[in-house]
Amino acid sequence: MTKKLIALDLDGTLLRPDGTISEFTQKTIKDVQNKGHQVVIATGRPYRMAIDHYKTLGLETPLITFNGSLTNLPDQDWAYEHSVKLDKKYLISLLQRHDELEMDFLASEYRKHFYITMNHPERIQPQLFGVDKIIEAMRLEPAKITRNPNALLMQTRHEDKYQLKSRATLTLSLCKLVMRISTNLPMTSRRTSRKKLKLILGVDRLISWNFRLKA
């Protein structure tokens, strides 16, 4: 039998509308694994919002999060771990231009936590970050920017989102950075990554290998 690597998204695929994984889905995943196939989660979610689902399914394969910029084996040292981060100088620059870019909020995501600006707390949806409530400890401020973030999330009330590109040269720099990151996902090239993963996981065929950066 040909062994397969099956990559699945969370939202709109494994998860129900209430954010849980049904018992039927859990059983199906186990049956697939028992037949010798490998199941991998590949999601745009941050690590902290995917790890519980990974454990619920009892997976031992690499976990792919942040739209592919982090690929790791949870709670293990893995020689093939892949992590691409944004230079914190971009976060600092955006934070300084919070009002100019008419942001509702700016959030910096890390592997196990996040920080968010609270200039307009009424415009923040806690569920978007997988929490019940935004608390003071989550406030994003310059003193907390000591490490490069895995991802940035900005919500703006500016009427013309595209006009922001012409107003901020930083936006162009970020676009170039994202393009560079996308061409290196998940390792050096998709073709090389496919070969390496097949070798690492001992599978003969990859069913799904689709990474995209959301606009």
N, C-alpha and C positions, 0 to 999 in steps of 0.2 A: 504494500500500500504506500502511496506517495504521501509523505508527511507535508503538512501545510502550515504556514504561518498566517494567522488570521488577525489582522489589525482592525480594531473596532473603536469608534468614537464613543463618548459618553452621552452628551446632550443630543437628543433626537435619535439615539441608537440603542444604547444599553439602558439608559435611564427612562423611567416613566415620568409623566408630567409633575409628579410630586417629588422627583429627585431621587427615587429609590429604584433598586433593581429587583424585579419580581422573582419569586421562587422558581417560576418556570424558566426564566432566563438563566438563573444561577445553575439549575440542573442541566440545562442545555450546554452551558459552558463546560461543566464538569464532564459531561458525556463526550464532548468534543476532545477534551484533554485526555480522557481515558483511552481514546482511540489513537493517541500518539501525536495529535496536532498541538501546535503552540498558539496560544491566544495572547495578544498584546493590546493594551490600551494605548491609543494615540489620540490625544485631546488638546484642545487649545486652552483648557483650564490650567490654572497654576497647580503645582505639585500638591499643595496643601488641600486643594479641593478635589483631588483625584485619588489620593492615597487610601482613603477609607474604602472606596469602591474597589480598588485593587485588592485590598485585604479581604473584603467581603467575598470576592470571587476566588480567593485562595490562589492567586497567580504567583508564579515565581519567575516570570519573564521580565525583560526590561519594561519600565514604565516611561512612556513618552508624553511629556507635558509642555506647556508654554508654546503650543504650535510647533513643537519639534526642537526648540532650542535647549531643552533639557531631556536627556535620555539617560536613565540610571537604573540600577537595581536597588530598590529601597532597602535601607538598613544594611547595605553591604558595600565593601570596597570592590569596585569593578574596573578592570583595566581599560574597558571600552567606554566608560562613562563619557558623555558628550554634554558640555555645558557652554552655551554662548550667552554672555551678559552684555547689557548696555553700559557704556561708560557713564559713571555717576555725574560727569560734567553736564550731560544733557538734562538730567533730572534737575540739577541746580539751576541751569539756565531757564528751564521751563517754569520752575517754581518762582523765579524772579519775574517772570512775565505772566503770572497768574491773572492779573486784572486786564492786561493788554489783550490777552487771548480770550477773555471773557469766559474763563473756566468755571464750571459748576464745581468740579473737583479735579484733582490730579492725584493719582495713586501710584505708588511704587510697590511692585510685587517682588517678594523674595521666596525662597523655597518653602519656608514654613510660616511666614507672616507677611503682613503688608502694612504700609502707612498711607494715610490719605489726608488731603487738606480739608479743613472744616469751615471754610469761609461761608459756605452755603449748605449747612447740614440738612436742611429741608429738601434738598435736591439729590441727596444720596440714598440709594436703595440698598440697604444692608444685605439683602438676599443676593445681590450681584456679587458680593464678596464672600458669600457662604456663611454669614454671621447673622445673628438675630438683632444685634444692635451695634452701632458704631460708638466706641468708647474713647475716652481721652487718651488712653495709652496708644491708640492707633493714629494719633495726629501726626501728620507729616510736617516736619520742621527741619531747618538746615542742620541743626546739631545732630540729627539722627542719620544724616546722609554720610555714612562712613564706608559703605560697600557699594559695589556695582549691582544694580537691580537686575533681576531676570526679565522683567517686563515693566512697561509703563502703561497706565490706562488714564485717558483724559476724556472728560465730558464737557462740551462747551455749549453755551447758549447763543453763540454767534450765529446770526441769520444765514450767512454764506460760509459754510465750512470750507469750501474750496478757496475762498479768498484769503484764508489764513496762510496759504502757501506763499502768496505774494507778499504778505505782511511780515512773515517771519522767515528769515534765511535759515533758521534752525530747522524748520520743517523740512526743507530740502536736504539738509544734512542727515536728518533722521530717516528720510526716505531712502537715501543712498545707503545708510547703514542697514536698514531693513532688507534692501535688495541684496546687499552683500551677505547678510545672514542667511537669507532664503536660498542663495546659491550654494551655501555650505551645509545645508541640512541634509541628513542629520550628522554626517561626518565630513568628508571632503567632497563627495559627489553622491548622488542617489545610486548610480550604478555600483560604485565601490561599496556603498553602505549595504546594498542588497546582497552582494557577494559575502561581505563580512558577517552579516546577520545570519545568512543561511549556514555559514560555516560554524558560527558560534552556537547557534541553536540546534544544529543538526537536522535542518529541514531541507527538502528538495525543491520547494516552490513557495513563492510569496503570493498570497492571495490579494492583499491590499497593501499598498505603500504610497500613501497620498498625504503629503504635507502641504498646507497652504497657510499663508499669512492673511488674516482677516483685514479687510480695508477699514 
